[in-house]
Amino acid sequence: MNIPADLKYTKDHEWIKIDGNTATIGITDFAQSELGDIVYVDISTVGQEIAQHEVFGTIEAVKTVSDLFMPIAGKVLEVNAELDANPEKVNEDPYAGWLIKMEVSDASQVGGLLSAEAYKELIGQ
């Protein structure tokens, strides 16, 4: 199970990489393995301010649809356009197959996220 140490994680199995005032968000390796074959990513929140823990989209696998939760508050700037034609990229590499890029509204919320070690404990690794 790939859990990069340079990322932060949520209990809802999203990862976030902060770069200045911008962040990239996706689902974890654990989440994609639990979901199975991903067939569709639905994110229609570009340009919207989304509060921490609010839903910013959904991800659909063969047998289920899961909500995607915002790790920290911010404005959705971009959706990974590659996922429209190739949603399976999330299964192949969930860190290269990122979902959104966002503008961070409240950087102080990062402190409440999980480290790689804490996330490993959460999933029993």
C-alpha positions as CSV (number, residue, x, y, z in Angstrom):
1,M,0.0,0.0,0.0
2,N,1.5,3.3,-1.1
3,I,1.1,6.1,1.5
4,P,3.5,8.9,0.6
5,A,5.0,10.6,3.7
6,D,4.9,14.1,2.1
7,L,1.1,14.2,1.9
8,K,-1.6,14.8,4.5
9,Y,-4.7,12.5,4.8
10,T,-8.3,12.6,6.0
11,K,-10.3,9.9,7.8
12,D,-12.5,9.9,4.7
13,H,-9.5,8.6,2.6
14,E,-8.6,11.7,0.7
15,W,-5.0,13.0,0.4
16,I,-3.9,16.5,0.0
17,K,-0.6,18.1,-1.1
18,I,-0.1,21.8,-0.2
19,D,2.0,23.9,-2.4
20,G,1.9,27.5,-1.2
21,N,-1.7,28.7,-1.5
22,T,-2.7,25.8,-3.9
23,A,-3.5,22.3,-3.0
24,T,-3.9,19.1,-5.0
25,I,-6.5,16.5,-3.7
26,G,-7.2,12.9,-4.6
27,I,-8.2,9.6,-3.0
28,T,-5.7,7.3,-1.3
29,D,-4.4,4.0,-2.5
30,F,-6.4,2.3,0.2
31,A,-9.6,4.1,-1.0
32,Q,-9.1,3.1,-4.6
33,S,-8.4,-0.5,-3.7
34,E,-11.6,-0.6,-1.5
35,L,-13.7,0.9,-4.3
36,G,-12.5,-1.4,-7.0
37,D,-12.7,-0.5,-10.7
38,I,-13.4,3.2,-11.0
39,V,-15.6,4.0,-13.9
40,Y,-16.6,7.7,-13.5
41,V,-15.5,10.8,-11.6
42,D,-18.2,13.5,-11.2
43,I,-16.9,16.9,-10.0
44,S,-19.0,19.9,-11.0
45,T,-17.8,22.4,-8.3
46,V,-15.1,24.3,-10.3
47,G,-15.2,27.9,-9.2
48,Q,-17.0,27.2,-6.0
49,E,-15.9,27.8,-2.4
50,I,-16.3,24.5,-0.5
51,A,-16.2,24.3,3.3
52,Q,-14.0,21.7,5.0
53,H,-15.7,18.3,5.2
54,E,-18.3,19.3,2.5
55,V,-18.8,17.2,-0.6
56,F,-17.0,18.4,-3.7
57,G,-17.9,15.6,-6.0
58,T,-18.5,11.8,-6.3
59,I,-16.5,8.9,-7.6
60,E,-18.2,5.9,-9.1
61,A,-16.9,2.3,-9.1
62,V,-18.6,-0.7,-10.7
63,K,-20.6,-1.5,-7.5
64,T,-20.8,1.8,-5.6
65,V,-20.8,5.6,-5.7
66,S,-18.8,7.5,-3.0
67,D,-18.9,11.1,-2.0
68,L,-15.6,13.1,-2.1
69,F,-15.0,15.4,0.9
70,M,-13.0,18.6,1.0
71,P,-10.0,18.1,3.4
72,I,-9.8,21.8,4.1
73,A,-11.9,24.8,3.0
74,G,-11.1,26.3,-0.4
75,K,-12.1,27.2,-3.9
76,V,-12.0,24.5,-6.6
77,L,-9.8,25.7,-9.3
78,E,-9.4,22.8,-11.6
79,V,-10.5,19.2,-12.2
80,N,-8.1,16.6,-13.6
81,A,-9.4,16.5,-17.2
82,E,-7.6,13.2,-17.9
83,L,-10.2,11.5,-15.7
84,D,-13.1,12.2,-18.1
85,A,-11.8,9.7,-20.7
86,N,-9.6,7.6,-18.3
87,P,-11.1,7.4,-14.8
88,E,-9.1,4.2,-14.3
89,K,-6.0,6.3,-13.8
90,V,-7.2,6.7,-10.2
91,N,-6.8,2.9,-9.8
92,E,-3.5,2.8,-11.6
93,D,-1.9,5.5,-9.5
94,P,-4.2,7.5,-7.2
95,Y,-1.5,10.1,-6.6
96,A,-0.8,10.8,-10.3
97,G,-4.6,10.4,-10.9
98,W,-5.4,13.4,-8.7
99,L,-8.9,14.8,-8.7
100,I,-8.9,18.6,-8.1
101,K,-6.6,21.5,-7.5
102,M,-7.9,24.2,-5.1
103,E,-7.1,27.5,-3.6
104,V,-6.6,27.2,0.1
105,S,-9.0,29.4,2.2
106,D,-7.9,28.5,5.7
107,A,-4.3,27.0,6.0
108,S,-4.8,26.5,9.7
109,Q,-7.1,23.6,9.0
110,V,-4.1,21.6,7.6
111,G,-3.0,21.0,11.3
112,G,-6.1,18.8,11.8
113,L,-5.2,16.4,9.0
114,L,-3.5,13.1,9.5
115,S,0.2,12.4,8.8
116,A,1.1,9.4,6.8
117,E,1.9,7.5,10.0
118,A,-1.5,8.4,11.6
119,Y,-3.3,7.4,8.3
120,K,-1.5,4.0,8.3
121,E,-2.8,3.4,11.9
122,L,-6.3,4.4,10.8
123,I,-6.3,1.8,8.0
124,G,-4.5,-0.9,10.1
125,Q,-1.2,-0.8,8.1
